[in-house]
Amino acid sequence: MTDVTPSFDAATASAAYRSALQVIAEVEPRVAEAIGAELADQRDSLKLIASENYASPAVLLTMGNWFSDKYAEGTVGHRFYAGCQNVDTVEALAAEHARELFGAPYAYVQPHSGIDANLVAFWAVLAQRVEAPALQAAGARHVNDLTDEDWAALRHALGDQRMLGMSLDAGGHLTHGFRPNISGKMFAQSSYGTDPATGLLDYDAVAARAREFRPLILMAGYSAYPRKVDFARMREIADEVGATLIVDMSHFAGLVAGKVFTGDFDPVPHAHVVTSTSHKSLRGPRGGFVLAQPEYADAVDRGCPMVLGGPLPHVMAAKAVAFAEARRPQFTAYAQAVVDNAVSLADGLTRRGARLVTGGTENHIVLLDVSGYGLTGRQAESALLDAGIVTNRNAIPADANGAWYTSGVRLGTPALTTRGFGAAEFDRTAELIVDVLSNTTPTSTRDGSPSKAKYVVDGGLADKTRAAAAELVATHPLYPGLELS
Ligand SMILES: *Cc1c(COP(=O)(O)O)cnc(C)c1O
């Protein structure tokens, strides 16, 4: 089997971290201690959080240096500050690696997170499609030429724009036009869901909604949908109604980079703009980036300071290292293993009687409907955590328990795959999960109705499972050979 974990020299990395912690401890030993404790906790945890991963020591070490001190507003070669030649080097490298990795004509690596990447993209579409014509109408060539009245008219025009995105309970993201987020205040929003019978995206229904609603932006992408999305079809829908297609691949960027999602399922050739995080399945530093077709490049470049604070050069440097890692053949093997493992986990759960939203998975996510165990997502999440299994509760389509308690638990394979877990380990994980859930019962509230939050796990099972989970993670140590003392 190809090694899917990032390789590093354990003795060198150990020496680097030991020295770094010693330097930190000279100022505030409790922080150094907490850093060590975090490694221990991560090592001990059976982590099934679908949005988390473990970056390589090379990626992590790239973030701790003097690049952090540099202001670098602007773009490569056009900075508002002097002395940015080295920042230029790493930002250009990160962008080049991103373009090559994803086959994209243009990449912007400054966003600090996935949400920031979306803001840049939304702004870019407004600037390209609304602001430019508004400027022309006002007889102005540049935003700076606009009068207060022009701006008022522009704000009105911007406020009237529409966004169509995947509904939250079908797995969409808060930033895809939902009211608690700025995207829901910038845009009038409507959403598409999944087919109630199959749990799958119904592209004809998306098209019908788009024809009716005529959005400026059609959003695609998800945080909790366990299937591939046909981006070629989404582009057809966008084109038919004159919308700009933005695909937020935050969750599955690693599967795009690792060539698991190709052809119609690769967002890059189909979307006008692609946004992403760099720290989820892609296994890079915490951050975001934007890929775009050439006509959106100038508007995307204005991301900072239009909607972003100054770029983080140390993180852009780490993106360059992570993208370089993702261009290695090893990463393709990793991405395939992530999906193969999700299938093993899904099969293991289904075989033991669990119900999965859509009946299975085609990506790194398994969405478990826990209502069959008489539990809410919150109870299931807590009971699993008591048993040493780290997951997060998640709404399922038409969730009877709402977005807080929920009826689902989301499981993901990227992190444990990085540790080297394979089919056997994920089958064992499925066994542990079903064991815990089948032996958990809600406790009653004072009026005798079942609580949505309180529960009991049958005597001793939580402890027993925690020991079994610890045994399982011990077989695939995180950062093998890395010792802090
Ligand atoms: C995780 C996620 C984000 C947010 O990323 P942050 O880096 O936490 O800002 C945005 N969109 C989708 C689809 C996500 O899954």
The ligand as an SDF file (V2000), in Angstrom:
LIG
                    3D

 15 15  0  0  0  0  0  0  0  0999 V2000
  -15.8030   24.9640    6.6620 C   0  0  0  0  0  0  0  0  0  0  0  0
  -16.5440   25.6730    5.6030 C   0  0  0  0  0  0  0  0  0  0  0  0
  -16.4580   27.0640    5.4560 C   0  0  0  0  0  0  0  0  0  0  0  0
  -15.7880   27.9410    6.4840 C   0  0  0  0  0  0  0  0  0  0  0  0
  -14.4430   27.8260    6.6050 O   0  0  0  0  0  0  0  0  0  0  0  0
  -13.6840   28.6390    7.7620 P   0  0  0  0  0  0  0  0  0  0  0  0
  -12.2610   28.4460    7.4070 O   0  0  0  0  0  0  0  0  0  0  0  0
  -14.0890   28.0480    9.0530 O   0  0  0  0  0  0  0  0  0  0  0  0
  -14.0860   30.0760    7.6340 O   0  0  0  0  0  0  0  0  0  0  0  0
  -17.1000   27.6620    4.3930 C   0  0  0  0  0  0  0  0  0  0  0  0
  -17.8140   26.9260    3.5210 N   0  0  0  0  0  0  0  0  0  0  0  0
  -17.9480   25.5830    3.6440 C   0  0  0  0  0  0  0  0  0  0  0  0
  -18.7540   24.8420    2.6440 C   0  0  0  0  0  0  0  0  0  0  0  0
  -17.3250   24.9160    4.6880 C   0  0  0  0  0  0  0  0  0  0  0  0
  -17.4770   23.6010    4.8210 O   0  0  0  0  0  0  0  0  0  0  0  0
  1  2  1  0
  2  3  1  0
  2 14  2  0
  3  4  1  0
  3 10  2  0
  4  5  1  0
  5  6  1  0
  6  7  2  0
  6  8  1  0
  6  9  1  0
 10 11  1  0
 11 12  2  0
 12 13  1  0
 12 14  1  0
 14 15  1  0
M  END
$$$$
